[in-house]
Amino acid sequence: MTKPTDEMIEAIVQAHRRDRFGDDVIGEDEVVNELQEKAARLLGKEAALLVTSGTQGNVVSLLAHTRRGDEVVVEERSHTFLFEAGAMSSLGGLFPKPVPGVRGYITPETLEAAINIDDPHYAHTALVVLENTHNYAGGTVTTPEQVRALATVAHEHGLKVHCDGARLFNAAVALDTPAERLVRDVDSVMICLSKGLSAPVGSIVAGTEEFIHHAHRVRKRLGGGMRQAGIIAAPGLIALEKMVARLREDHENARRLYRRLTEIPGLTVEEPETNIVFIGLEGSRIDAPRFSEELRKRGVLVYGKHGTRVRFVLHRMVTAEDVDVAADAVADVLRQYR
Ligand SMILES: Cc1ncc(COP(=O)(O)O)c(C=O)c1O
């Protein structure tokens, strides 16, 4: 829900004045090229590609790594499995194998047990997807050591590893480690320039030159080739250069919200690791959609479309004072539904 910063809008204007926009479909937008080179360097990969969204970045990556009929191991609450409208199956002919994670992390043992034997009865298990941070598990962080352990098992069995890093920089900041370390052992990564980093549009896919060459064709197939995409890349550069370090504030605000919410009776509150706080409403008489609606009336926007679990996301446009206002609003709603 972030909006671009003034500096991002100014970057678009400046790039236009300096005549840096061109046709990216034929690789001639200077700003896109600069963004892709910068992102590749930052992520320690050979090459990178600008894509329209996180979903497109994941789908491009999954399709670029696989062939129709292949199986993909995914965590059962992952974005690639739950929230991409079945894209891997409908567009790629891929067969998802959902497995349980531990706070969103697929353990090496779970992965090993999920990989099919090489037998014509079974689909060929080609890929595993890791989500870092893991949205639905609560913005949880996977460490470089955990990534390596998972990738080692995957690679021993000939699988590729894709990291859905929509919020990779939140993990990097939480662990106080460079993002590059978190993706050293994976074959591809997708990061979002929007969301916490505040760019209005865009995501990046990164990997080897060969992978990106292939991903480029898949992006085209999906209609993701854009003309003067520098308009998107210019704010994207500011996102990577200026917006990462401040994610720490969002994590502090998440802790503040957590502390405030734990004081409210009738709630279960999941302890945050980054900028996401989930609550459970089982102890009250209100469900997530009604609760979200009541909060919206009080000026607080949360995500809770079904069931009793509700997501709060902290970002640049939510201050510590806003957190207190939100916590008061939650208390007010629950007083009425206890
Ligand atoms: C973990 C994760 N991956 C991918 C995406 C998809 O990003 P987009 O909404 O840009 O398609 C999201 C979006 O919330 C996400 O949370």
The ligand as an SDF file (V2000), in Angstrom:
LIG
                    3D

 16 16  0  0  0  0  0  0  0  0999 V2000
    5.5550  -13.6890   -0.8720 C   0  0  0  0  0  0  0  0  0  0  0  0
    4.9480  -13.0130   -2.0550 C   0  0  0  0  0  0  0  0  0  0  0  0
    5.3420  -13.3770   -3.2720 N   0  0  0  0  0  0  0  0  0  0  0  0
    4.8440  -12.7930   -4.3760 C   0  0  0  0  0  0  0  0  0  0  0  0
    3.9140  -11.7950   -4.2840 C   0  0  0  0  0  0  0  0  0  0  0  0
    3.3350  -11.2260   -5.5460 C   0  0  0  0  0  0  0  0  0  0  0  0
    3.6100   -9.9110   -5.7840 O   0  0  0  0  0  0  0  0  0  0  0  0
    2.6370   -9.0430   -6.7190 P   0  0  0  0  0  0  0  0  0  0  0  0
    1.4780   -8.6500   -5.8750 O   0  0  0  0  0  0  0  0  0  0  0  0
    3.5210   -7.8960   -7.1320 O   0  0  0  0  0  0  0  0  0  0  0  0
    2.2450   -9.8890   -7.8760 O   0  0  0  0  0  0  0  0  0  0  0  0
    3.4630  -11.3770   -3.0250 C   0  0  0  0  0  0  0  0  0  0  0  0
    2.4390  -10.3040   -2.9070 C   0  0  0  0  0  0  0  0  0  0  0  0
    1.9680   -9.9510   -1.8810 O   0  0  0  0  0  0  0  0  0  0  0  0
    3.9960  -12.0020   -1.8830 C   0  0  0  0  0  0  0  0  0  0  0  0
    3.5700  -11.6810   -0.6520 O   0  0  0  0  0  0  0  0  0  0  0  0
  1  2  1  0
  2  3  1  0
  2 15  2  0
  3  4  2  0
  4  5  1  0
  5  6  1  0
  5 12  2  0
  6  7  1  0
  7  8  1  0
  8  9  2  0
  8 10  1  0
  8 11  1  0
 12 13  1  0
 12 15  1  0
 13 14  2  0
 15 16  1  0
M  END
$$$$
